[in-house]
């Protein structure tokens, strides 16, 4: 047992003061842990929405056109659904991440727009079933605890996207120069 730490000397402990994303994650998880499954779905989806928006902005040109696409009334990328689709179309997220994000979005919408939700309804059971791979759960576990499936899937998506904007910024689109402007005013 004494050899357990051997070979890991180069790793340093996580420090939320040095990593703003980790600090924000910690803050959201504090909120998340106090919520029931309805609240947890809403909180986690709002954070995933923010993380996808940051990743998209980190990839696109830094200009007013990008802001117009994402911010403001009737912005084309103003919805969670549109951000999922755009992040996928740009290759920012994988097909699996897009699929799981969309399932979480559908669950969030049901919880947000339905006064009384029955976790045993076929619609909810079907959606939760689609999250089992994201939550790394077997079918029997998933059926036994739908709350845990939603919690784990949410956590997995959030941690997957937490630093995505930083990684995507490394391949950010660059402003094109006008090939026809050859020194003309």
C-alpha positions in Angstrom: 0.0 0.0 0.0 2.9 2.3 0.6 3.7 2.1 -3.2 0.3 3.6 -4.1 1.6 7.1 -4.6 4.7 6.0 -6.4 4.9 7.4 -9.9 2.4 10.2 -9.3 4.8 12.7 -7.8 4.4 14.9 -10.9 0.7 15.4 -10.4 -0.4 18.3 -8.2 -3.7 18.5 -6.4 -6.6 20.4 -7.9 -6.7 24.0 -6.8 -10.0 25.8 -7.4 -8.3 29.2 -6.8 -6.0 28.6 -9.8 -8.7 27.3 -12.1 -11.8 29.5 -12.6 -13.7 26.8 -14.4 -13.1 24.4 -11.5 -14.3 27.1 -9.0 -17.4 27.6 -11.1 -18.0 23.9 -11.3 -17.7 23.6 -7.5 -20.2 26.4 -7.1 -22.7 24.9 -9.5 -22.3 21.5 -7.9 -23.1 23.0 -4.4 -26.3 24.2 -5.9 -26.9 20.9 -7.8 -26.5 18.8 -4.6 -29.3 20.6 -2.8 -31.8 20.1 -5.6 -34.3 17.3 -6.3 -34.1 15.6 -9.7 -36.3 18.3 -11.3 -34.1 21.1 -10.0 -30.9 19.2 -10.7 -32.0 18.7 -14.4 -32.7 22.4 -14.7 -29.5 23.6 -13.0 -27.3 21.1 -14.9 -28.8 22.0 -18.3 -28.4 25.7 -17.7 -24.7 25.1 -16.9 -24.2 22.9 -19.9 -25.9 25.6 -22.0 -23.4 28.2 -20.7 -20.4 25.8 -21.3 -21.5 25.1 -24.9 -22.0 28.9 -25.5 -18.5 29.6 -24.3 -17.1 26.8 -26.5 -18.9 28.1 -29.6 -17.7 31.7 -28.9 -14.2 30.4 -28.4 -14.3 28.8 -31.9 -16.0 31.5 -33.9 -14.5 34.8 -34.8 -14.4 37.3 -32.1 -16.8 39.9 -33.7 -20.2 41.4 -33.4 -21.7 38.9 -35.9 -20.8 36.1 -33.4 -22.4 37.9 -30.6 -25.5 38.6 -32.7 -25.8 34.9 -33.4 -25.8 34.0 -29.7 -27.0 36.9 -27.7 -30.2 39.0 -27.7 -33.8 38.5 -28.6 -34.5 35.8 -31.2 -30.8 35.1 -31.7 -30.4 32.1 -34.0 -28.2 30.3 -31.4 -30.1 31.6 -28.4 -31.6 28.3 -27.4 -30.0 25.3 -25.8 -31.1 23.1 -28.7 -29.5 25.4 -31.3 -26.3 25.5 -29.3 -26.1 21.7 -29.1 -26.7 21.5 -32.9 -24.1 24.2 -33.7 -21.5 22.8 -31.4 -22.0 19.4 -33.1 -21.9 20.9 -36.6 -18.7 22.7 -35.8 -17.1 19.5 -34.4 -16.8 21.0 -30.9 -18.7 18.1 -29.4 -19.0 14.5 -30.3 -22.1 12.9 -31.7 -22.5 11.1 -28.3 -22.2 14.3 -26.4 -24.7 16.0 -28.7 -27.1 13.1 -28.3 -26.8 13.0 -24.5 -27.1 16.8 -24.2 -30.3 16.7 -26.3 -31.8 14.0 -24.1 -30.9 16.1 -21.0 -32.5 19.1 -22.8 -35.7 17.1 -23.4 -35.8 16.0 -19.7 -35.2 19.6 -18.6 -38.1 20.8 -20.8 -40.5 18.3 -19.4 -39.5 19.3 -15.8 -39.7 23.0 -16.7 -43.1 22.9 -18.5 -45.0 20.2 -16.7 -46.4 21.0 -13.3 -46.4 17.4 -12.0 -44.0 14.9 -13.6 -44.3 11.2 -13.0 -40.8 9.6 -13.2 -42.6 6.3 -14.0 -44.2 7.7 -17.2 -43.1 6.0 -20.4 -41.8 9.2 -21.9 -39.5 9.9 -18.9 -38.4 6.2 -18.6 -37.5 6.2 -22.3 -35.5 9.4 -22.0 -33.7 8.2 -18.9 -33.0 4.9 -20.7 -31.2 6.9 -23.4 -28.9 8.4 -20.7 -27.7 5.1 -19.3 -24.7 4.9 -21.5 -23.7 8.4 -20.5 -24.2 7.5 -16.9 -22.2 4.3 -17.3 -25.1 2.3 -15.8 -26.5 -1.0 -16.6 -30.2 -1.2 -17.4 -31.2 -2.8 -14.0 -29.4 0.0 -12.1 -31.0 2.7 -14.3 -34.5 1.3 -13.8 -33.9 1.1 -10.1 -32.8 4.7 -9.7 -33.7 7.2 -12.4 -32.6 10.0 -10.2 -29.0 8.7 -10.1 -29.0 8.2 -13.8 -29.9 11.9 -14.4 -27.4 13.0 -11.8 -24.5 10.9 -13.1 -25.2 11.8 -16.8 -25.3 15.5 -15.9 -22.0 15.3 -14.1 -20.4 13.4 -16.9 -21.5 16.0 -19.5 -20.5 18.9 -17.3 -17.0 17.6 -16.6 -16.6 16.7 -20.3 -17.4 20.3 -21.3 -15.8 22.2 -18.4 -12.6 23.1 -20.3 -13.9 22.7 -23.8 -13.8 26.4 -24.6 -10.1 26.5 -23.7 -9.3 23.6 -26.0 -11.4 24.9 -28.8 -9.8 28.3 -28.6 -6.6 26.7 -29.8 -8.2 26.1 -33.2 -10.3 29.2 -33.3 -11.3 30.5 -36.7 -9.1 33.3 -38.0 -10.1 36.4 -39.8 -9.7 36.0 -43.6 -8.0 38.6 -45.6 -9.5 39.9 -48.8 -7.6 38.2 -51.6 -8.8 40.9 -54.1 -7.5 43.8 -52.0 -4.0 44.1 -53.3 -2.9 47.2 -51.6 -5.9 49.3 -52.7 -7.5 51.8 -50.3 
